[in-house]
Amino acid sequence: MNKPCYPPTTPLLLCYEEPSMDPTYLFIEELIMDLWNHCMNLEFEYYRTQDKDVLIEFSYCIGLIHYWEEVMLSIGGRNVFGIHF
């Protein structure tokens, strides 16, 4: 019995170009500061509304801050000791 032949992949278009994506942040410090500002807004919102969803988002954001601070310290970040929170 003959097995049916299937093409292994679909052909790519000849005009395919990889999309150019610019980074949102050039430095990890900028990302951390934006996260801290977001946390401060969430903290104010929680004290105003006592909404548990806001508290959950706040704790998640704190975890993100710790993650990015660890990344910055592990790669020997610039001005690590010059950042004051």
C-alpha positions as a Python dict, from the first residue, in 0.01 Angstrom:
ca = {
    (1, 'M'): (0, 0, 0),
    (2, 'N'): (117, 346, -83),
    (3, 'K'): (120, 598, 197),
    (4, 'P'): (-26, 938, 111),
    (5, 'C'): (233, 1210, 67),
    (6, 'Y'): (194, 1520, 279),
    (7, 'P'): (421, 1822, 258),
    (8, 'P'): (624, 1848, 580),
    (9, 'T'): (552, 2216, 626),
    (10, 'T'): (358, 2487, 455),
    (11, 'P'): (568, 2716, 237),
    (12, 'L'): (666, 3054, 375),
    (13, 'L'): (588, 3368, 188),
    (14, 'L'): (886, 3518, 10),
    (15, 'C'): (811, 3862, 146),
    (16, 'Y'): (821, 3748, 510),
    (17, 'E'): (1009, 3992, 731),
    (18, 'E'): (1081, 3958, 1098),
    (19, 'P'): (896, 4232, 1286),
    (20, 'S'): (1118, 4490, 1448),
    (21, 'M'): (1038, 4533, 1813),
    (22, 'D'): (1181, 4811, 2024),
    (23, 'P'): (1226, 4741, 2396),
    (24, 'T'): (992, 4919, 2632),
    (25, 'Y'): (1270, 4974, 2886),
    (26, 'L'): (1636, 5032, 2816),
    (27, 'F'): (1743, 4980, 3178),
    (28, 'I'): (1615, 4747, 3448),
    (29, 'E'): (1612, 5041, 3689),
    (30, 'E'): (1339, 5209, 3484),
    (31, 'L'): (1126, 4896, 3497),
    (32, 'I'): (1171, 4863, 3873),
    (33, 'M'): (1080, 5228, 3933),
    (34, 'D'): (766, 5195, 3721),
    (35, 'L'): (669, 4883, 3918),
    (36, 'W'): (725, 5068, 4247),
    (37, 'N'): (507, 5356, 4127),
    (38, 'H'): (238, 5110, 4026),
    (39, 'C'): (261, 4947, 4371),
    (40, 'M'): (219, 5280, 4543),
    (41, 'N'): (-94, 5348, 4339),
    (42, 'L'): (-227, 5001, 4424),
    (43, 'E'): (-156, 5058, 4793),
    (44, 'F'): (-349, 5385, 4788),
    (45, 'E'): (-634, 5216, 4601),
    (46, 'Y'): (-647, 4932, 4854),
    (47, 'Y'): (-662, 5168, 5153),
    (48, 'R'): (-939, 5360, 4981),
    (49, 'T'): (-1154, 5063, 4871),
    (50, 'Q'): (-1040, 4761, 5079),
    (51, 'D'): (-1074, 4552, 4761),
    (52, 'K'): (-902, 4214, 4797),
    (53, 'D'): (-833, 4193, 4422),
    (54, 'V'): (-624, 4508, 4450),
    (55, 'L'): (-436, 4352, 4741),
    (56, 'I'): (-364, 4040, 4534),
    (57, 'E'): (-236, 4253, 4245),
    (58, 'F'): (-23, 4450, 4491),
    (59, 'S'): (141, 4135, 4629),
    (60, 'Y'): (200, 4005, 4275),
    (61, 'C'): (364, 4336, 4181),
    (62, 'I'): (590, 4318, 4488),
    (63, 'G'): (699, 3972, 4372),
    (64, 'L'): (781, 4115, 4028),
    (65, 'I'): (990, 4387, 4189),
    (66, 'H'): (1188, 4130, 4388),
    (67, 'Y'): (1242, 3925, 4073),
    (68, 'W'): (1375, 4217, 3869),
    (69, 'E'): (1593, 4338, 4157),
    (70, 'E'): (1748, 3990, 4174),
    (71, 'V'): (1805, 3997, 3798),
    (72, 'M'): (1972, 4337, 3824),
    (73, 'L'): (2196, 4224, 4110),
    (74, 'S'): (2286, 3896, 3940),
    (75, 'I'): (2408, 4070, 3625),
    (76, 'G'): (2598, 4331, 3824),
    (77, 'G'): (2355, 4612, 3752),
    (78, 'R'): (2457, 4970, 3708),
    (79, 'N'): (2422, 5204, 4005),
    (80, 'V'): (2290, 4923, 4224),
    (81, 'F'): (2371, 5110, 4543),
    (82, 'G'): (2275, 5449, 4400),
    (83, 'I'): (1905, 5362, 4379),
    (84, 'H'): (1702, 5486, 4674),
    (85, 'F'): (1346, 5367, 4717),
}
